[in-house]
Amino acid sequence: MEILLVEDDQTLADGLSRSLADCGFEVTLAMTGSYAESALISQSYDLVILDLGLPDTDGREILRRLRARKSAVPVLILTARDALEERVAGLELGADDYLTKPFDLRELEARVRALLRRSRGGFSHDIALGRLVLDTSDRQVLLDGEPLSLPPREYGVLEALLLRAGRVVSKERIAQSLSVHHEELADNAIEVYVHRLRRRLEPFDIRIRTLRGLGYLLEKDADE
């Protein structure tokens, strides 16, 4: 799925682009209103994340023009403007959701997935790899169809790895997905959670590989 990210803050834009790419999305970055307008006219996207405070135009004008062209692409407004009047104005112009800065990356990712589900009439919440199935709607894990009860932190690690199955996930990325209100994790906490998950999953031909200096990779055995 392709996302147009309209954001003029280079540091934030780079971080969001990496986070969304880690979730499996193709991301096009537009740092000006004129570039965003050109991209929206020339290409179709599954979702637009739109900052309002752009250097050359107000993001609300981009949204107004988008809806004037009868485009139904979901739009998530991302802005530091948190006044009620600003939120109402954006929604009345045709935005589908509104998230104010600063924000938690997990909330952004959850809102993105929710908007995409809604725009496509709903789709399965299941993420599967071999004999492992994770239902993100009720946070249930199944192995060979049988429920597996996991502590919240272990579930969080498994979800972070399964969302990017077959790709390396850094320890920092996992820690970021687990953090709650800036709660810090012990240095070896993620290693402990991965060790516990590894013992649970290996009998079902699911492996968590450690790539030293890079992170972890979740995969099913080749012979499975």
JODA-V949175 format. One record per residue. N is the residue number from 0. SS is DSSP state (H for helix, E for strand, C for the rest). PHI is phi as a letter, one per 40 degrees, with the letter a starting at -180 (* if undefined). Layout:
# JODA-V949175
n & ss & phi
N & SS & PHI
N & SS & PHI
This chain:
# JODA-V949175
n & ss & phi
0 & C & *
1 & E & b
2 & E & b
3 & E & c
4 & E & b
5 & E & b
6 & C & a
7 & C & c
8 & C & c
9 & H & c
10 & H & c
11 & H & c
12 & H & c
13 & H & c
14 & H & c
15 & H & c
16 & H & c
17 & H & c
18 & H & c
19 & H & c
20 & H & c
21 & H & c
22 & C & c
23 & C & g
24 & C & c
25 & E & c
26 & E & b
27 & E & b
28 & E & b
29 & E & b
30 & C & b
31 & C & b
32 & H & c
33 & H & c
34 & H & c
35 & H & c
36 & H & c
37 & H & c
38 & H & c
39 & H & c
40 & H & c
41 & H & c
42 & C & a
43 & C & c
44 & C & b
45 & C & c
46 & E & a
47 & E & b
48 & E & b
49 & E & b
50 & E & c
51 & C & c
52 & E & c
53 & C & c
54 & C & c
55 & C & b
56 & C & a
57 & E & c
58 & H & d
59 & H & c
60 & H & c
61 & H & c
62 & H & c
63 & H & c
64 & H & c
65 & H & c
66 & H & c
67 & H & c
68 & C & c
69 & C & g
70 & C & c
71 & C & b
72 & C & d
73 & E & c
74 & E & b
75 & E & b
76 & E & c
77 & E & b
78 & E & a
79 & C & c
80 & C & c
81 & C & b
82 & C & c
83 & H & d
84 & H & c
85 & H & c
86 & H & c
87 & H & c
88 & H & c
89 & H & c
90 & H & c
91 & H & c
92 & C & c
93 & C & h
94 & C & c
95 & C & c
96 & E & a
97 & E & a
98 & E & b
99 & E & c
100 & C & c
101 & C & c
102 & C & a
103 & C & c
104 & H & d
105 & H & c
106 & H & c
107 & H & d
108 & H & c
109 & H & c
110 & H & c
111 & H & c
112 & H & c
113 & H & c
114 & H & c
115 & H & c
116 & H & c
117 & H & c
118 & H & c
119 & C & b
120 & C & g
121 & C & g
122 & C & a
123 & C & c
124 & C & c
125 & E & c
126 & E & b
127 & E & b
128 & E & a
129 & C & f
130 & C & c
131 & E & b
132 & E & b
133 & E & b
134 & E & b
135 & C & c
136 & C & c
137 & C & b
138 & C & f
139 & E & b
140 & E & b
141 & E & b
142 & E & b
143 & C & f
144 & C & g
145 & E & b
146 & E & c
147 & E & b
148 & C & c
149 & C & b
150 & C & c
151 & H & d
152 & H & c
153 & H & c
154 & H & d
155 & H & c
156 & H & c
157 & H & c
158 & H & c
159 & H & c
160 & H & c
161 & H & c
162 & C & c
163 & C & b
164 & C & d
165 & C & g
166 & C & b
167 & C & c
168 & E & b
169 & C & c
170 & H & c
171 & H & c
172 & H & c
173 & H & c
174 & H & c
175 & H & c
176 & H & c
177 & H & c
178 & C & c
179 & C & b
180 & C & f
181 & C & g
182 & C & c
183 & C & c
184 & C & b
185 & C & c
186 & C & d
187 & C & c
188 & H & c
189 & H & c
190 & H & c
191 & H & c
192 & H & c
193 & H & c
194 & H & d
195 & H & c
196 & H & c
197 & H & d
198 & H & c
199 & H & c
200 & H & c
201 & H & d
202 & H & c
203 & H & b
204 & C & g
205 & E & b
206 & E & b
207 & E & b
208 & E & c
209 & E & c
210 & E & b
211 & C & d
212 & C & g
213 & C & b
214 & E & i
215 & E & b
216 & E & b
217 & E & c
218 & E & a
219 & E & c
220 & C & d
221 & C & c
222 & C & c
223 & C & c
